[in-house]
Amino acid sequence: MASTTLRVLTLQSLQAAGSQLSIRYSYGKHRFSLSYWYDFDLEPLDGIYGSDFMEKVYTHCAAFSIFHLCSLKPDLLDWGPYSRWHTAEFERVWNSTWSGLSGQWRYENDLPDISAPAFISKPSSATNTITIESQSPPTTLAFFGGGKDSLAMYELLSRTGIPFSCVSYSHSVYGRSVVQHRLCDKVLKLLNSESCKHHHKLCIMEDFLDSPVLESIGKRVGIESFMEGETPASLFSSLPIVLYYRYTSIAIGNERSSNTGNLVWEHTGEDINHQWGKSREAEILFSEYIQRALISNAPYFSVLQPLYDAVIFSVAASRLEAAIFTHSCNFVKPWCKRCPKCCYVWLMFMTFFPCNVVDEMFQGANLLDIPQNEIHFVQMLGLGSNKPFECVGDIDEAKLGFELCRRKGLQGKAMDIYKEKLLQAMDEKALANLFSKYTTVYTSDPSNAPPAVWDRLFPILKQAAVDARKRIEAELSRIY
């Protein structure tokens, strides 16, 4: 009988030196490296929290940045010299994360029966957490990626008067780090809130995604795309910043529509969600785990989880001077004008911003009339087999955007499709229902935010929803 060689993915080494956390992985004979560059020296953290605890933190940075390497279908995962941090709880959370993140990858590569790689090591005993000696007053670390969600989160936190700091990260897959940070700097400079006390910059350098992995290893193992895990990777890589500056909560700008999947996979019955890492399910999983296993008083929460995009874009429109410099494209920054994300954001910008302002942002391009974009808009409107695999809103959010843009007079091939296929069903009652749904603050699920933050944030969210309704009503009134 022929023997089968098992594919093993190994965490080889971790090294914190100066401001760099260097991580090395191996996959068979192949070697891959990942570096996180912080804006402070990591070494003093050993003296504050102990070298053992910091090794545990760095192991989590590596473990929750490994998911795209798992696209190579390893049979086994070896945590190498860091296996002592493998607890039963760690294994449960890591496997839950793999399951949520891998849905789209399994669907795209027709792998309905594949399972997460098995851990070589056996779980060890649980280890103690630490409690941060907080600043006075306690402050929040908020992610700022330079898009409309980050801007809205920043603005809403600023309105509470609660002190917070921002962290922006660049990734080598998106080009030069200096260019990425310059884009974020420009938006933050224009927002210029007294509540924002510091702006941290994290640079991520990685060779895996820049390597011809799909053309070489991918062909041999039968895969054509990578699994994405940017959200958990960025969260765990922020923990050294949380520890160094003693932040007592971590905020993100993940909107309510991130809970909605792209399609139900008929082979497994799963709701495949491109944005699972941004979902409330993931938020709760990570927040509870970090507090149980790492930092007892550092909850992780989304400022925007109770809101849909109508309110978020309305908040962005209230800071138009900064919003015009936002960027969201994952291919060409600020905008490629040919991907689903560019199409969706452009549509909603056209809904809530003056059209001439959006024309200037997108160099006069009418994305409704670009042939390559037709499939993106068709899928966004629910006329395809699935919603686009990108960070876009619900199908009904896109319908609301199309209807409001139609009333503003926008034209193009995609608008013609909307008129032909969907306009008849968009009567005043249907529009009113969408209007109500997407300008509501949803609080049926409790927020993960610290009570002192939530008590001041909630009335700000309620007012933002009121403002969004007034903005849409004023636009409709102006049209007619």
N, C-alpha and C positions, 0 to 999 in steps of 0.2 A: 504494500500500500504506500502511495506517495505521501510524504509528510508535508504539512502545511506550515509555512513560516508565519508566525504571528507578527503583526505590525505593532510596534511599541513606540509610544510618544512619551518622552522623558523630560522632566525638569532637571536640567543638568546643574545649573549654578545661579546664585544670586549674589550680587555685590553692590553694596551701597558705599560709594566713595565720593566725597565732595558733594556736588549737587546731582549726581547721576546714580540712578538705580539701573544696573545692568542685569539682564535676564537672558539666560541661554537655554535653549531647548534642543532636543535631538529627535529626529524621526528616522529610525534605522541609521543609515550612515550619513544622513543629511543633518546639517546644523543650521539653526536659525537664531537670530538675536533680536532683542527688544530693549530699548533704553528709554527710561523716563528721566527727563531733565527738569529739575525743580529750580525755583528762584531763591533757594537757600541751601545751606549745607545740611545733609541728612545726618551726619555723624553725631551731632549733639543729642539726637533723639535716643541714642543708646544710653546715654548718661541719665536722661530724664525718665525713660520708661523701661530700661533694661534691654540688653542685646537680644535676649530670648524673645521678648514680646515683639521687638521690631522685626526679627526674623519671621515671626508669625505673620505680621502685617505684610511684609514683602512677599511671603509665600502666597498670600491671598491676592496681592497685585498680579503675581505671575499666573495663579490658577484661574483667575477670572479674565485673563487676557489670552487664554489658550484656545478659545472656542473656534477661531478660524483655522487653527492648525488641525483641529478635530475634523475639518472638512476632508482630510486625507484618509478618513475611515480607519483610525487606529483601533486595534482590538483591545489594547491594554494601555493604561495610563500609569506611569511610574513617577511618583513625586520625588524620587531620588533621595538625596540627603535630607529632604524636608518632609519626609513621610510622617514624622512625629506630630505634625499639625493636621494630619488626616484624622478627624473625629467622625463619629456617626452623623452628627449634625452637619458638618462640612460636606460629607458625601451626599446627604439628602439634598442640601441646597444646591450643590454643584450639579447634581443630576436633574433637579427641577429646572435649573437654568438651561442646561443642555436641551432638555425636552422643549422648553418654550422657544429658545432661539433657533433650534434646528428645524422647525416645522417647514419654513419656506425652502430651506436647503434640501430637505428630504423630498419635498414635493417637486422641486425643479429637477432633481436627479433621479426621480422615480424610485425612492427607497422607503417604501411604506413599512418595511419590517425591520429596519436597522435599529439597533439599540445603542445607548451610550457606551463608550469604552469602559471596560471593567478596571477598577483600581487594583494594582498589584499588591499594595500594602493593606494591612488590616487596620481598622479604626483603633485609635489610641484613646486614652481617657480625656475627658473634657478639660480644657485649660481655663484659667481665670481671665476675666475681662479687666480692663482698667477704667477708671472714671476720670474724666478730664477735669482739672481744676479750672473752672470757667473764668472768663474775663468778667469784668463788671462795667457795663451790663453785658450779658451773654450775647454773642453775635452768631450770625448764620453765614455759612459759606454757600454762595449761589453760583451755579454754572452759568457761563455766558458764552454762547456759541456764535453770536452775531446775527441770528435770525430774528424773525418777528416774535417767536415764543420767548426768547431770551429778553428781548426788549420789553415785552409785556410784563414778564415776571419782574424785571428790574424796576419798571415804572410802578407796578402795584406794591412791591415791597417798599419803594421810596415813599409812597403815599401813606404807609403806616407809620413812618418815622422810626421804625425799628432799625438799628444799625446792622449792616451786613457787609460782606466783602464778596468780590467776584473772582472766579477762576475761569480763564480761557485756555483751551488746549489746542495745539496744532498737531497734525499727524502727517508724517512723510508721504502718505498716499495721496494727500491733497496738494502736494507741492511744497515750496519753500516755506519754512515756519515763519520767517520774518514777514512774508506777504500776508499769511493768514492772521498773524497777530496785529498787523497794521490795520486790517479791515475791522477787527473787533475794537481796536483802540479808537478808531474814528467814531464809531457809534457811541462808545462809552464817553468819549470827550464831549459829545453833543448832548448826551443825557445828563451828565454832570450833576449827580445828586449828592447832597451833603450826607445822606444816610450811608452811601457806599464808602467804606473806610479804606479799602485796599483792593488792588487788582493784581491777582497772581497770574503768572504765565507758566504753563506746563507744556513742554515740547516732547512729542513722542516720535521716536525714530525706530523704524522697523524694516527688516529686509524681507520678511516672508511675502507680503503683498506686492513688493516690487520685484519679486523673483518670478521666473517662468515656470511656476509650480504646476499650473494647470496643464501646460504644454508637455511637461515631463512626467511628474509623479501622477498628476490628475488623470492622464490617459491610462496609466497602468492600473489605477484603482477604480476607474470608471466614474469619475465625477467631472462636472463641467462648470461648477460655480462654488463659491465659498460661503460658509456660514458666517453671519455677522454677529458680533457681540460688543459693539462699541459702547453701549450704555453701561453694562456692568463693568467693563474694563475701565472706563473713565471714573466710575464711582469708586472702585477699590483703589485706583491709583491716586485718588484725591485724599485718601486717609492720612498719608504723611503730612499733608498741608493742614488737615484738621488737627492733628496731634501737635504740630509745631506751633501753630497760632492759637490753639485751644478754642476752636469753634465747637459749639454745642448743638448744632443742627446743620444738615446739608440739604439745600434746596435745588430743585430742578424745575424746568418749565415744560412738563409733559401734559398735554391737553387731554380732555375726556375722550376724544375720538380715537386716541391710541388704544383704547380697550376693544375696538371693533376690528374683527379680522378681515382678511381679503377674500377668502372663500372657504367653503367647507369641503375638505378633501374626501371624495366619495370612497376611496380605498380604506380610510381609517376612521372617518366620521369626525376628524379633527377640524377645529376652527383655526385655519392657518393665518397667523397674524404677523405681518412684517414688522410691526411696531411692538411686539410682545415685550421687549426690554424696557419700553417706556410705559407699559400698562400699569394699572393699579395693582394687579396681581403680582407683578414683578416688584413694584415699589414696596408692597407689604413684605414680600419674601426677603428682600435685601435689608429693609429697615429693621425688621425683627431679628434677623441673623446678626447684623453688625452689633446691635445692642446686647444680644445674648453672648456672642462669642468674641467680640473685639473691644468696642468702646460703649460702655453701658449708657452713656448720656449723649449719644450722637444720632438722633433719629434722622431718617432720610424721607423727604416728602416733596410732593409736587405742588407748587403754588397754583398751577393752572388746572389741576385735575378736576375741579368742579365746573370748569368752563369749556364750552365749545368755541370753535374758531370765530364765530360772529362777534363774540365779545372780545376775543384776543386781537383780531384785526382792528376792531374799533379802538382798543387801547393803543395799538400801534399808530393808528391814524391821529390820535391825540398828541403824539410826539412826532409829527411828520418830518420835522427838521432832522431827526436822527433816523427815522424809519426808511428814508430814501437811500440810506447807506447800508441797510441790512443786506445779508446774503444767506442763501440757503442751499444752493446747488452743490451736489456731491461730485460733480464732474469738472466744471470750470467755474471758478469763483470770479465775480459774484453770481453770474447767471449764464448757463449754456443755452437757454431758451429752447431746448429740444428734449428735455426729460420730463417725466410726470410731475416731479416736485416743482420745477420751474413753471409748468403749465398751471398747476393748482394755485401756487402762490400768486402768480400773475393775475389769474382770474379773481382771486379774493382781494388783491390790491386794487384791481379795477372796480370792484364792488364798493370798497370803502375809501379809496383815495381819489383825488381828482385825476381824471384820465390823462391830462397833460403831464402830470407828475410821474405817473407810471410809464408813459411813453419815454420820458427822459431817462428813467431808470433802466429801461430795456431797449434803449436806442431806437425807439419808434417801432419796434417789431410788434405785429399783431399775431400773438401766438395762436389765436383761433384759426388763422388762415395758413399756417405752416403745415404742409402735407405730413411731415413726420410726426406731428403732434396729434393727428386725428385719432389714432388708436388710444393715446393717453386720455383724451377727453371722452371718447366713447366708453372706456372702462370706468372712468371717474363717475360717469352718469349711470352706471349700472347696466349698460347695454352690451357689455362683453361677458366673458366667462368669469372674470374676477376683477376686483378693484386693483389698480396698479400696485406693484410691490415697491412702494415708496412711502415716505412719510407725508401722506395726504389725508384730508378729512373724510368724513362719512360721505356716502353717495348722496344722501339728501342735502348735505352741506354744499356739495357741488351743484346740485339742482337749484338751491337757493341762490347761489352765486350767479349761475347762468340766468335765472329769471331777473334778478336785479340788474345784471349787466345788459340784458335784452331791453329792459325798460330805460336804460341809460343810452340805448342806441348802438351798442356794440354789434358789429357784424363780422362774418367770417364763415368758413366752411363748417367748423364745429358748431357754431351758433345755428346754422341751417339744419344740422342734424338734430340739435335740441328742439328746434321749432317743429320739425317734422315728426319726431318720435315722442316727445314728452310735453310739449306746450299745452295740448288739449287737456291734459290732466292737471295742469297748474292753474286752477281757478283761484279766486280770491280766498276761498276757504282753505284750500291746500296751502297757499302761500302763508296765510295767517297761522296755520298749524306749525309750519316750518319756522316761521318767525318766532313763535312762542317757544318752541322746543330749543332753539339754538341761542336764545337770549335769556336763558334761565340759569341760575346758580344751583348746582345739584349738590345737596348735602346729605343725601340718604346714607352714604358711607362716611364714617368719621374720618377726619383728616389725620395724617401722621404727624402733622406739624405740632411742635410744643404748644401747650395751651396758651402761653403768653403771646406767642406769635399768632395763633389762629384767632384769638379773641379780637385782635386788632386788624387782622387780615380780612375776616369775614365781611364786616360792613363795607370795606373797600371793594370787595368782589361784587357785593350787591349793588353798589353804586355804579360800578363799571357795566353791569348788565343793564341798568336803567339807562345809562348813557348810550349804550349800543342800540337799544330800542329807539331812543330819540334820534340817533344818527341815521338809522335806516328810515324812520318815519319822515325825517326832514328831507332825505334824498328822494323818497317817493313823492313827497309833496312838491319838491322842486321839479320833478319830471312832469307831474301833471298840474 
